[in-house]
Amino acid sequence: MFHMPTIPELLIILLIVFVLFGASRLPEAGKALGAGIRNFKKALSGELEVEEEEKKKIKEVKAEEVKEDKKEEAKAS
């Protein structure tokens, strides 16, 4: 059936990928793949939702601070 690839098979696959994509695009592909895996893991653990909620709260607080600053400037003038 299916077996794990051995080192020579992995080297052949790596060589084919290197020829297809070239040396300049491999780091970009690796970064994109890593970011995708990280986001997937965060989504599974629920961290991604928490981060989005925290970002929304920070934006709301900043908006309130801006409103307060404008009110203070209006009073001062």
C-alpha positions in Angstrom: 0.0 0.0 0.0 1.4 3.4 1.1 4.7 3.8 2.8 6.7 6.8 4.0 9.2 8.1 1.4 12.8 7.3 2.1 15.7 9.8 1.9 16.5 9.2 -1.7 12.9 9.6 -2.7 12.7 12.8 -0.7 15.8 14.1 -2.4 14.3 13.4 -5.8 11.1 15.2 -4.9 13.1 18.2 -3.6 15.2 18.3 -6.8 12.0 18.3 -8.9 10.5 21.1 -6.8 13.7 23.1 -7.1 13.8 22.7 -10.8 10.1 23.7 -11.2 10.0 26.7 -8.9 13.6 27.9 -9.0 15.8 29.1 -6.1 14.2 32.5 -5.8 10.7 31.4 -5.3 11.4 28.6 -2.8 11.8 30.9 0.3 8.6 32.7 -0.6 6.7 29.4 -0.9 8.2 28.2 2.4 7.1 31.4 4.2 3.6 31.1 2.7 3.3 27.5 3.7 4.5 28.2 7.2 2.1 31.0 7.6 -0.8 28.9 6.4 0.1 26.1 8.8 0.4 28.6 11.7 -3.0 30.1 10.9 -4.6 26.6 10.6 -3.2 25.6 14.0 -4.5 28.8 15.5 -7.9 28.3 14.0 -8.1 24.8 15.4 -7.1 26.0 18.9 -9.4 29.0 18.8 -6.6 31.5 19.2 -7.4 33.2 15.9 -10.8 34.2 17.1 -9.4 35.6 20.4 -6.8 37.6 18.5 -9.5 39.1 16.2 -11.7 40.0 19.2 -8.7 41.6 20.9 -7.9 43.7 17.8 -11.5 44.9 17.7 -11.4 45.9 21.3 -8.2 47.8 20.8 -9.7 49.6 17.8 -12.7 50.6 19.9 -10.6 51.9 22.7 -8.4 53.9 20.3 -11.6 55.4 18.7 -12.9 56.4 22.2 -9.5 58.0 23.0 -9.6 60.0 19.8 -13.2 61.2 20.6 -12.1 62.2 24.1 -9.0 64.1 22.7 -11.3 66.0 20.2 -13.6 67.0 23.1 -10.7 68.2 25.1 -9.3 70.2 22.2 -12.7 71.7 21.6 -13.0 72.8 25.3 -9.4 74.3 25.2 -10.1 76.4 22.1 
